[in-house]
Amino acid sequence: MLPIDPSLSIADFDYELPEDLIAQTPPATRTESRLLLLQDDGGLQDLNFATLPDLLLPGDLLVFNDTKVIKARLYGQKDSGGRIEALIERILEPTRALAHVRASKSPRPGTTLIFDGDIVCTVAARHDDLFELHFETDILPALDKHGNLPLPPYIKHSADQQDEARYQTVYARHPGAVAAPTAGLHFDAPLLQRLQDKGIDTAWVTLHVGAGTFQPVRVDKISDHIMHAEWYTVPEKTVSAIAAARKRGARIIAVGTTSVRALESAAQQGGTLDALRCPIAHSADTRLFITPGYTFRVVDGLITNFHLPQSTLLMLVSALTGRERMQLAYRHAIEKRYRFFSYGDAMFIAPRHNP
């Protein structure tokens, strides 16, 4: 684990957000979102997300997270009749998963759970806050047919058909996330084509976003926080794309904090910082907790949404920009009435200099 500045406290990452700025629905089209540009000289500029290609240079490399949100929420009852709600956190095998389970009394190992759609499983064990569930049928097809989309807790309506289409990136490929990599929600096929036409390269990582992304930090000192685990993979093709971009002097720009965590986690596996500042091809769980003072090995710039107060994601973004600069940007966004969180607007943290 990397050392964390012991002087940092949760109060250093707090801010007051008017409730009406929490976006409850997506914009009419993906690229209608606003985009706050944090310029490399510290300036701020209010733009539209559709202008993103104008802010990038030919040869820049955008790295996207191609995880796919699954319908991870299930409703049902115990064999004794008590109502339950489960949120699948991670699929371990086709018929085995880890899940959060809400019930009046926590189910014990051996308990049978019967969910809507006659999905039956047995509680095999408990691992801290998660329950290991063994299902009678393959989980993914059952979730796709009978599960419910797990919208974030700050979105107050139940998931509908619009959410099933829009709380998913257009390039989602690998099922396993219980929350969307929301920076990617602003991209549509025409915008991706415009980026390609300008000579912007793209590469892919996979990080299955877990429910822990919404959990508040419950300790005063940041150094006492235990980061939740998420599974990621950085393929060899992406490593090669990053190495090629470095050699030509191009910039590596992550689309979303999940892409940052995947890239930087893979870079940690390489030991000392190499001259090309590249990750290695790697798949594993990560608990990488990025806070101010962290030295970024791969990422130069970031496209991201606005994050919850006191969240680990806000800490990550503050590590890239500097805490005071991020506080200034958030105050500006609130004054200009940007929309916040998953369905909200975005910011582009431009690299401070070319690598």
Steps between C-alpha positions, in 0.01 A plus 500: 500500500629846412552746788229761547558844648389459866404868518216461247153485654153443364425871548759580233272345238163635605276751326137607511291407198145627442279193466343627179838472324502120539399379153208255517474428128744511208496783245299449181814389316831383641714783362267777624676493834706801601875472531712697743855532368774524763777650291862415559564859617231466768227685310139383466288500187131408459443287190274232356611137499466486122803732477731236651677414170606865472681472834707197402809467283549253216676200646354540851392168649162471675465198729143380561354251749287251303327335796126436469245564776299190591145494639644417836209573736267215598189494719356194670464315826663246727360150512357605837303780332695813599548757222852558369685715250834401348753695300744277314843652557712251309443186295766249600388209282194443277293388803690666787501866606572744780211727592375760743181371664245715680254324731341549840739228624818410315467156338720228641703251295269232369205737457312471171412827324229514233503806275249628247502285188549184711872566531613278787829510688652384826705713737836323513699735723547856616815698426489825700216703343448265207311172475616216278199369308480176302232506229320209338537654152751723321486845654549736206208377284275500807598856590450619145147360500382566856747740663468875548748767396679626814475878471711703747337582835477874421276433196154488650293323234487131421687391190298513179565432131677834456739413781570157352618673183671807644659364820734305272780614271455445126820292500420275801623147427588302811216439752588532867454856630229606744558869423577672172837661420311827468755711313440270206126574493567824308640322193286387208594336170525827299730655760723191502518524122597868517780412740625231264482736202720750687764237566419442868590145597295283735582211730303293748519372855236319703423581861178360643371786713370380836240639739786618719543795265196659673607423855599806702835518673408444865829594666634844580856430389521395135797275580267282713261423214491146359442516126247263344624243249411498130612265225683643199694395194743696282560303177829479314351691207437800725851484644638508144278797412626693804863419421452618141336824620790564738756451226331756277464749787119473521282535808316221684151616600279276712125501448376470858653430838454126449733510200750687718485235771545218250798662327672611818438164669664319210789746509560417866564139399804613304697601809716806435381778271624422149607763250192455281258524795302197386292241684549128449232263371328380815171371645429500873307660782603853586467696822709788371403814692617812318521815712690830476872432499468200269743489206313407182695250293278485190221758490563856378142631472149395599142529381271454799164584653449697821529280808335473840638697795742303718527224239809306397436611141523867595826419677634335185414802285653732759820297480523577129409868515604609846244545777469880480459492124226238530318697768504803272362296210218356711403844633488624142287204391250562778482872426443425129243233589666201342317171550674260738570128534415206270258669259666837538753705309871439454838665534818458302815530706750595230858380546713771658772437245584255228672185627 
